[in-house]
Amino acid sequence: MRRRQLPANLAVTAATAAGAPFPPGGRTTVDEAALGEVLVGRVRDAILGLRTDIAVPSAAVLNGGLACALTNFHSCR
């Protein structure tokens, strides 16, 4: 049952990649509705080319978020 949280963890990773703040410590409290709105808005803006001020996160940040999501997945959290 807990493996269903993987999409939420991947959403956090995607939000981090899109520029949303990522809390330290690897543990997150996800407000899925708000996160969904942020992701939809940023994807829409990226597709339409409306936002040019998006900072691309470093590979280390992306790898850290992905590692956290995979750790949670493998530990069934």
Protein Blocks (a to p, Z undefined) as FASTA:
>chain_A
ZZmmmmmmmmmmmmmmnopacdehhiacddfklmmmmmmmmmmmmmnopafkbccddfkl
mmmmmmmmmmmmmnoZZ
